[in-house]
């Protein structure tokens, strides 16, 4: 039984700034993800606030929103079997210093804030996040 899923992936400003877009995209491709859609955009802080609404009550919320809107990002829809859990495995722990060897955050993340990538954490959030950036 196939469990084909879609998930949202964001290459964050720190990785875009360091010209890591192609390298990170290749990590996804090597791990059997298909990039269905992608676009490079710059969002405003109020858009980042809306996107990260789920974290509103957390102490890092404001910094997170400022950071996501601080420079260009690349948003992508990734697809493969179990895309959400497989992407989370591939990204690694939020804190790059705690991420496993070989994960994207271990390789490219700078800090817990500048950890290079975002990925949806559930099917419900994947749908919301994909619609947020790709509501044609």
C-alpha positions in Angstrom: 0.0 0.0 0.0 1.5 3.3 -1.0 1.4 6.2 1.3 2.3 9.1 -1.1 2.4 12.4 0.8 3.3 16.0 0.2 5.1 18.2 2.6 6.2 21.8 2.6 9.9 22.5 2.7 11.5 25.9 3.2 15.1 26.7 2.5 15.6 29.4 5.1 17.4 32.8 4.6 20.7 31.6 6.1 21.0 28.8 3.6 19.9 31.0 0.6 22.4 33.6 1.7 25.2 31.0 1.6 24.2 29.8 -1.8 23.1 26.3 -0.6 19.9 26.1 -2.6 21.1 23.5 -5.1 23.0 21.4 -2.5 19.9 21.2 -0.3 17.6 20.4 -3.2 20.1 17.6 -4.2 19.8 16.2 -0.7 16.0 15.9 -1.2 16.4 14.3 -4.7 19.0 11.8 -3.4 16.5 10.8 -0.8 13.7 10.0 -3.3 11.8 13.3 -2.9 10.2 14.8 -6.0 10.1 18.6 -6.0 6.6 19.2 -7.4 6.7 23.0 -7.2 9.2 25.6 -6.0 9.6 29.3 -5.9 12.1 31.8 -4.4 10.3 34.5 -2.5 10.7 37.2 0.1 8.0 37.4 2.7 7.1 40.3 5.0 7.2 40.0 8.7 3.4 40.0 9.0 3.2 37.0 6.6 5.8 35.1 8.6 3.7 35.8 11.7 0.7 34.3 10.0 2.8 31.3 8.8 4.2 30.6 12.3 0.9 31.2 14.1 1.1 27.8 15.8 4.2 29.1 17.7 2.6 32.4 18.8 2.8 31.6 22.5 6.4 30.5 22.4 9.3 32.8 23.5 11.1 32.4 20.2 8.1 33.4 18.1 9.1 37.0 17.4 12.7 36.2 16.5 11.5 33.3 14.3 9.2 35.7 12.3 11.9 38.3 12.0 14.3 35.7 10.8 12.1 34.1 8.2 11.3 37.5 6.7 15.0 38.7 6.8 15.9 37.5 3.3 14.8 35.4 0.4 13.6 31.9 1.0 12.8 28.9 -1.3 9.5 27.2 -0.7 8.9 23.8 -2.2 6.3 21.1 -2.3 8.1 17.7 -1.8 6.4 14.4 -2.5 7.3 10.8 -1.8 6.1 7.9 0.4 5.8 9.1 4.0 7.1 12.5 2.9 6.4 14.2 6.2 8.3 11.8 8.5 11.0 11.1 6.0 11.6 14.8 5.5 11.8 15.3 9.3 14.4 12.5 9.5 16.4 14.0 6.7 16.3 17.5 8.2 17.5 16.4 11.6 17.0 17.9 15.0 16.1 21.6 15.2 19.4 22.3 17.0 22.1 21.5 14.4 24.6 20.6 17.2 22.2 17.8 18.3 21.3 16.7 14.8 22.5 13.3 13.5 25.4 13.1 11.1 24.3 13.3 7.5 21.2 15.3 8.2 20.6 18.6 6.4 20.8 20.6 9.6 24.0 18.9 10.8 25.6 19.7 7.4 24.3 23.2 6.9 22.6 24.6 10.0 24.4 27.4 11.8 22.4 27.5 15.0 19.1 26.5 16.5 17.6 29.7 14.9 19.5 29.5 11.6 19.0 25.9 11.0 18.7 26.2 7.2 15.4 24.3 6.6 11.8 24.0 7.7 9.5 21.0 7.1 5.9 20.4 8.0 5.4 18.3 11.1 2.0 16.6 10.3 -0.4 16.0 7.4 -2.7 18.6 8.7 0.1 21.3 8.9 1.5 20.2 5.5 -1.8 21.0 3.9 -2.1 24.4 5.7 1.5 25.3 4.9 1.4 24.2 1.3 -1.8 26.3 0.8 -0.2 29.2 2.5 2.5 29.5 -0.2 0.9 27.8 -3.2 -2.7 28.9 -3.1 -3.0 29.3 -6.8 
